[in-house]
Amino acid sequence: MLELRNVSRVVGGVTHIAEVSLTLAHGSLNVLLGPTLSGKTSLMRLMAGLDAPSSGSIWFDGKDVTGVPVQRRNIAMVYQQFINYPAMTVYENIASPLRVAGVDAKTVDREVRKAAELLKLTPYLDRMPLNLSGGQQQRTALARAIVKNASLVLLDEPLANLDYKLREELREELPKIFAEAGTIFVYATTEPHEALLLGGNTATLCEGRITQFGPTVEVFRRPADLVTARTFSDPPLNTIVLRKSGSNFLLDGGVNLPVPNDLSGIADVSYTIGFHPHHLFLSRPNEAAVPVRAKVSVTEITGSESFVHLDFADARWVMLAHGIHELQPDEEIEIFIDPRRILVFDERGRAVTAPSSLAA
C-alpha cells in the first residue's frame, strides 16, 4: 500500500502539490486526471522518490520512505517522451532491469519475448532504438516497465505517441497485467474518456490539489464539486446559473426546468446547473425532457458525430449529437434537456446533489 500523508511540494515559492493525502492499494489501477500543469507529473515524481516533499510524508507497506531515493525503490516509470538506451538493441533494452536484478538467462529470454509479443515488438528485437518509429520506441519503454515486475508502476501519458488501434489494445491489456502482478498502477492522463476506458480509481487534479478520489465511474457520475465536474468533461461541461423558484429552475424565455425530486427541499436561491454535451438532445429522448430554443454558432462534423456549438442566453454550450447534422450558423433550433441528468452546484461550487443512474 502506498500512502501520501498531507504531502506538499513547493519550489521557489510556487506550490506544485498542495496537501495531498492519498492511499493506493496493491493490485489497483489509479488514474491521475487533470489538464496540463495540474500537478500530475509532480505527484508521480514524489511517489517515485525523484523529488522530496516540502512537507508531509510518503509511506509504502507501513514504512516511511519519504527520504528513500528512487534507486532504492522497486518502481518503474514511463513518460510520454520515451526513454531507451540508444546503444542497446530492443531486446537488451527490455531485458536491462532483469539483467541488473541478476535474473538467469532463461527467465530473461522468456519474459522479454512475452512482453515483446504483447507489445507487437517481436520483429524488432534485434534493432537499435534509433531505427524504430516513435511508437515502437514507446512500446519498448513500456515493455521494459512490464518485465521489471515493480511494486509501483507510474505511467505518465504513455500512450500519446501510439496509433489509435494499439492505444485501445493496451488500455485493455495493461491494467490486467499489473493487477495480476499485485502492482500499484498509476496512470496520468489529460483525457477524461481515457480515464473512463481504463476504469479503476480516478483522482482529479486542479492546481496541485486532488479535488476527488474514488471509483472512476463514481467520480464521473457524482462529482463532489464544479471543478471536478469540469475536469471530467471533454468537450467542456455545459453550465448556466439559474434561480430556483418553488419546484422549478427558471430559464430564459419563460422556460421552467423541473427541480429533481431529491432537491425539492433546497432553498430558492441561485445555483449553477451543469450537464454533459451528450446530455443535450436534438429530439426529445423521453417525456421528462424540456425543450429550449438556442442559436447555432458552429457545427463540427467528425463523421459519426456532430459537435454543435450553441448560444443560449449568456451561455455557450456544446451538444454532442450522433450522426451528421449540417446546422447553419445563426440558425435557431429546438434542443432538449433532461432534468434528471443535470448536476447542481451551490454558490461555492459544491455539489448539491448527484445525478441519478440515468446520467451515465
Backbone hydrogen bonds, N-H to C=O, Kabsch-Sander energy under -0.5 kcal/mol:
donor,donor_aa,acceptor,acceptor_aa,energy
2,L,24,L,-2.7
3,E,1,M,-0.5
3,E,59,W,-3.0
4,L,22,L,-3.0
5,R,3,E,-0.6
5,R,57,S,-3.0
6,N,4,L,-0.7
7,V,20,V,-2.9
8,S,55,S,-2.2
9,R,17,I,-2.5
11,V,14,V,-2.8
14,V,11,V,-2.1
15,T,13,G,-0.5
16,H,9,R,-3.0
16,H,14,V,-0.6
17,I,9,R,-1.7
18,A,208,G,-2.7
19,E,17,I,-0.6
20,V,7,V,-3.0
21,S,19,E,-0.5
22,L,4,L,-1.9
24,L,2,L,-2.9
28,S,25,A,-1.4
30,N,28,S,-0.5
30,N,185,F,-3.1
31,V,201,N,-3.2
32,L,187,Y,-2.5
33,L,31,V,-0.7
33,L,203,A,-2.7
34,G,189,T,-1.6
38,S,35,P,-1.7
43,L,39,G,-2.3
44,M,40,K,-2.1
45,R,41,T,-2.4
46,L,42,S,-1.5
47,M,43,L,-2.1
48,A,44,M,-2.3
49,G,45,R,-1.2
50,L,45,R,-1.8
51,D,45,R,-1.5
54,S,8,S,-2.4
55,S,8,S,-1.4
57,S,5,R,-1.7
59,W,3,E,-2.9
60,F,63,K,-2.8
61,D,1,M,-2.9
63,K,60,F,-1.6
65,V,58,I,-2.5
65,V,63,K,-0.7
66,T,58,I,-0.5
68,V,65,V,-1.4
70,V,49,G,-0.7
72,R,69,P,-1.7
73,R,70,V,-1.8
75,I,73,R,-1.7
76,A,152,L,-2.3
78,V,154,L,-2.6
80,Q,156,D,-0.5
82,F,80,Q,-1.1
88,M,85,Y,-1.6
90,V,127,R,-2.2
91,Y,125,L,-2.5
93,N,89,T,-2.5
94,I,90,V,-2.4
95,A,91,Y,-2.3
96,S,92,E,-1.3
98,L,95,A,-0.9
99,R,95,A,-2.3
100,V,96,S,-2.4
101,A,97,P,-1.5
102,G,99,R,-1.4
103,V,98,L,-2.4
108,V,104,D,-2.3
109,D,105,A,-2.5
110,R,106,K,-2.1
111,E,107,T,-2.7
112,V,108,V,-2.6
113,R,109,D,-2.2
114,K,110,R,-1.9
115,A,111,E,-2.3
116,A,112,V,-2.5
117,E,113,R,-2.0
118,L,114,K,-1.9
119,L,115,A,-2.1
120,K,117,E,-1.1
121,L,116,A,-3.5
122,T,116,A,-0.7
124,Y,121,L,-2.1
125,L,122,T,-1.1
127,R,124,Y,-1.7
131,N,128,M,-2.2
132,L,129,P,-1.9
137,Q,133,S,-2.3
138,Q,134,G,-2.1
139,R,135,G,-2.1
140,T,136,Q,-1.8
141,A,137,Q,-1.9
142,L,138,Q,-2.1
143,A,139,R,-2.5
144,R,140,T,-2.0
145,A,141,A,-1.5
146,I,142,L,-2.1
147,V,143,A,-2.2
148,K,144,R,-1.0
149,N,145,A,-0.5
149,N,146,I,-1.0
150,A,145,A,-0.6
151,S,74,N,-1.8
152,L,74,N,-1.4
153,V,184,I,-2.8
154,L,76,A,-3.1
154,L,152,L,-0.5
155,L,153,V,-0.5
155,L,186,V,-3.1
156,D,78,V,-3.2
156,D,154,L,-0.6
157,E,155,L,-1.0
157,E,188,A,-1.7
160,A,157,E,-0.9
162,L,159,L,-1.7
167,R,163,D,-2.3
168,E,164,Y,-2.3
169,E,165,K,-2.0
170,L,166,L,-2.7
171,R,167,R,-2.4
172,E,168,E,-1.1
173,E,169,E,-2.0
174,L,170,L,-2.8
176,K,172,E,-0.6
177,I,173,E,-2.1
178,F,174,L,-2.2
179,A,175,P,-2.3
180,E,176,K,-2.2
181,A,177,I,-1.0
182,G,179,A,-1.3
183,T,178,F,-2.4
184,I,151,S,-2.5
185,F,28,S,-2.6
185,F,183,T,-0.7
186,V,153,V,-2.9
186,V,184,I,-0.6
187,Y,30,N,-2.8
188,A,155,L,-3.0
189,T,32,L,-2.6
194,E,191,E,-0.6
195,A,191,E,-1.6
196,L,192,P,-2.1
197,L,193,H,-2.1
198,L,194,E,-2.3
199,G,195,A,-2.2
201,N,29,L,-2.8
202,T,214,G,-2.9
203,A,31,V,-3.3
204,T,202,T,-0.5
204,T,212,Q,-2.2
205,L,33,L,-2.8
206,C,209,R,-2.3
208,G,38,S,-2.8
209,R,206,C,-1.5
211,T,204,T,-2.6
211,T,209,R,-0.7
212,Q,204,T,-0.9
214,G,202,T,-1.5
216,T,200,G,-2.6
219,V,215,P,-2.4
220,F,216,T,-2.2
221,R,217,V,-2.7
222,R,218,E,-2.8
226,L,349,G,-2.9
229,A,225,D,-2.1
230,R,226,L,-2.4
231,T,227,V,-2.3
232,F,228,T,-2.0
233,S,230,R,-1.3
238,N,275,F,-2.1
240,I,273,I,-1.6
242,L,240,I,-0.5
242,L,271,Y,-2.9
243,R,250,L,-0.6
244,K,269,V,-2.4
245,S,248,N,-3.2
248,N,245,S,-1.6
249,F,257,L,-2.9
250,L,243,R,-2.5
251,L,249,F,-0.6
251,L,255,V,-3.0
254,G,251,L,-0.7
255,V,252,D,-0.7
257,L,249,F,-3.1
259,V,247,S,-2.6
263,L,260,P,-2.3
264,S,261,N,-1.6
266,I,263,L,-2.0
269,V,267,A,-1.8
271,Y,242,L,-3.2
272,T,345,F,-2.4
273,I,240,I,-3.1
273,I,271,Y,-0.6
274,G,343,L,-2.9
275,F,238,N,-2.1
279,H,276,H,-2.5
280,L,277,P,-1.2
281,F,336,F,-1.8
289,A,286,N,-1.1
290,V,337,I,-3.5
292,V,335,I,-2.7
294,A,333,I,-2.4
295,K,311,D,-2.4
296,V,331,E,-3.2
297,S,309,H,-3.4
298,V,309,H,-0.9
300,E,307,F,-2.9
301,I,299,T,-0.6
302,T,300,E,-0.6
302,T,305,E,-2.9
303,G,305,E,-0.8
306,S,321,A,-2.9
307,F,300,E,-3.4
308,V,306,S,-0.7
308,V,319,M,-2.8
309,H,298,V,-3.0
309,H,307,F,-0.6
310,L,317,W,-3.2
311,D,295,K,-2.8
312,F,310,L,-0.5
312,F,315,A,-2.6
315,A,312,F,-2.9
317,W,310,L,-2.6
317,W,315,A,-0.5
319,M,308,V,-2.6
320,L,277,P,-2.0
321,A,306,S,-2.8
321,A,319,M,-0.8
323,G,304,S,-3.5
325,H,323,G,-0.5
327,L,325,H,-1.6
330,D,296,V,-3.3
331,E,328,Q,-2.0
333,I,294,A,-2.9
333,I,331,E,-0.5
335,I,292,V,-2.9
335,I,333,I,-0.5
336,F,281,F,-2.3
337,I,290,V,-2.4
338,D,279,H,-0.7
341,R,338,D,-2.2
342,I,339,P,-0.9
343,L,274,G,-3.1
344,V,353,T,-0.5
345,F,272,T,-2.4
346,D,350,R,-2.5
349,G,346,D,-2.0
351,A,224,A,-2.6
352,V,344,V,-3.3
353,T,344,V,-1.0
356,S,340,R,-1.0
359,A,356,S,-2.1
360,A,357,S,-0.5
